[in-house]
Amino acid sequence: MNKRLALGIGAGVAAFAAVTASAASLGGVNAAGLGADTNVVASCDTDGVSVDYTTGYVGTEYKVTAVKLSGVAAACNGKAVAITLRGASGSLGEVTGTRDTSTTQSFSLGTAVSASSVTGVAVVIAG
């Protein structure tokens, strides 16, 4: 390889390194008002809860009218409960309440949800 070609390649590498180094020092992309963090959240129930449904034949189909929680630890008593029924396109309905001391507690939905649309459930006990 001749000297001119080697010098040209060396100059190109040096220029690329300088541009890359200056771009790296710009600090990246920033958006005002956006942030993220992670915290460990202690649970009042460490072995999970059981979820069951109360259904009824409404109109022309079965609908979920209430969600029942059981197996909830006593440490959760008095805490706020939020239950969301999920479907393929997102939330189908939500019910909130306060955890009592019963073995099985039922939370009635304000509006019955088509049983065939329910694909999952999310439960949050907090407070």
C-alpha positions as CSV (number, residue, x, y, z in Angstrom):
1,M,0.0,0.0,0.0
2,N,1.4,3.4,-0.8
3,K,2.0,6.2,1.7
4,R,-0.7,8.5,0.3
5,L,-3.5,5.9,0.5
6,A,-2.4,5.0,4.1
7,L,-2.4,8.7,5.1
8,G,-5.8,9.2,3.5
9,I,-7.3,6.2,5.3
10,G,-5.7,7.4,8.6
11,A,-7.1,10.9,8.2
12,G,-10.6,9.5,7.5
13,V,-10.5,7.3,10.6
14,A,-9.3,10.2,12.7
15,A,-12.1,12.5,11.3
16,F,-14.7,9.8,11.9
17,A,-13.4,9.3,15.5
18,A,-13.6,13.1,16.2
19,V,-17.2,13.4,14.9
20,T,-18.3,10.3,16.8
21,A,-16.6,11.6,20.0
22,S,-18.3,15.0,19.7
23,A,-21.7,13.4,19.1
24,A,-21.3,11.2,22.1
25,S,-20.6,14.3,24.3
26,L,-23.9,15.9,23.3
27,G,-25.7,13.9,26.1
28,G,-28.2,12.0,24.0
29,V,-31.8,12.8,23.4
30,N,-33.7,14.5,26.2
31,A,-37.5,15.1,26.6
32,A,-38.7,17.5,29.2
33,G,-41.1,16.0,31.7
34,L,-40.4,12.4,31.0
35,G,-38.7,10.1,33.5
36,A,-38.7,6.6,34.8
37,D,-37.7,4.9,38.1
38,T,-38.0,1.5,39.7
39,N,-39.0,0.7,43.3
40,V,-39.4,-2.5,45.2
41,V,-43.0,-2.7,46.4
42,A,-43.7,-5.0,49.3
43,S,-46.9,-7.0,48.9
44,C,-49.5,-7.7,51.7
45,D,-50.0,-11.1,50.2
46,T,-47.0,-13.0,49.0
47,D,-48.6,-16.3,47.8
48,G,-51.1,-14.9,45.4
49,V,-54.9,-14.6,45.5
50,S,-57.6,-16.6,43.7
51,V,-60.1,-15.0,41.4
52,D,-63.5,-16.4,40.5
53,Y,-66.4,-14.8,38.6
54,T,-70.2,-14.5,39.2
55,T,-71.9,-14.9,35.9
56,G,-75.5,-14.7,34.8
57,Y,-77.4,-15.0,31.6
58,V,-78.3,-11.5,30.5
59,G,-80.1,-10.8,27.3
60,T,-78.7,-13.3,24.9
61,E,-75.3,-14.2,26.5
62,Y,-73.5,-15.0,29.8
63,K,-72.1,-11.9,31.4
64,V,-69.7,-11.4,34.4
65,T,-71.6,-9.5,37.0
66,A,-69.1,-9.7,39.9
67,V,-65.5,-10.8,40.7
68,K,-64.7,-12.8,43.8
69,L,-61.4,-12.8,45.5
70,S,-60.3,-15.5,48.0
71,G,-57.1,-16.6,49.6
72,V,-56.2,-13.0,50.4
73,A,-53.8,-12.7,53.4
74,A,-55.1,-10.9,56.5
75,A,-52.4,-8.3,56.1
76,C,-54.5,-7.0,53.1
77,N,-57.6,-6.3,55.2
78,G,-58.7,-2.7,55.0
79,K,-56.7,-2.0,51.9
80,A,-58.0,-0.6,48.6
81,V,-58.8,-3.1,45.9
82,A,-58.9,-2.5,42.1
83,I,-59.9,-5.2,39.7
84,T,-59.8,-4.8,36.0
85,L,-61.3,-7.3,33.5
86,R,-59.2,-7.4,30.3
87,G,-60.2,-8.3,26.8
88,A,-58.4,-8.5,23.4
89,S,-58.6,-4.7,23.0
90,G,-57.8,-3.6,26.6
91,S,-60.0,-2.9,29.7
92,L,-63.5,-4.3,29.6
93,G,-64.5,-3.0,33.1
94,E,-63.2,-2.1,36.5
95,V,-64.4,-2.4,40.0
96,T,-62.9,-0.9,43.1
97,G,-63.6,-1.3,46.8
98,T,-62.0,-2.0,50.2
99,R,-60.8,-5.5,51.3
100,D,-62.8,-6.8,54.2
101,T,-62.1,-9.7,56.6
102,S,-64.2,-12.4,54.8
103,T,-62.7,-15.5,53.4
104,T,-64.2,-14.8,50.0
105,Q,-65.2,-11.3,49.0
106,S,-67.3,-10.4,46.0
107,F,-66.9,-7.1,44.1
108,S,-70.0,-6.3,41.9
109,L,-69.3,-4.7,38.5
110,G,-71.3,-1.6,37.7
111,T,-71.9,-2.8,34.2
112,A,-72.0,-6.5,33.4
113,V,-69.2,-7.7,30.9
114,S,-69.6,-10.3,28.2
115,A,-68.0,-13.5,29.6
116,S,-66.8,-14.5,26.2
117,S,-64.8,-11.3,25.9
118,V,-62.8,-11.7,29.1
119,T,-59.2,-12.9,28.4
120,G,-57.6,-11.9,31.7
121,V,-57.9,-10.1,35.0
122,A,-55.6,-7.6,36.9
123,V,-55.9,-7.2,40.7
124,V,-54.2,-4.5,42.7
125,I,-54.4,-4.4,46.5
126,A,-52.8,-1.2,47.9
127,G,-52.8,1.1,50.8
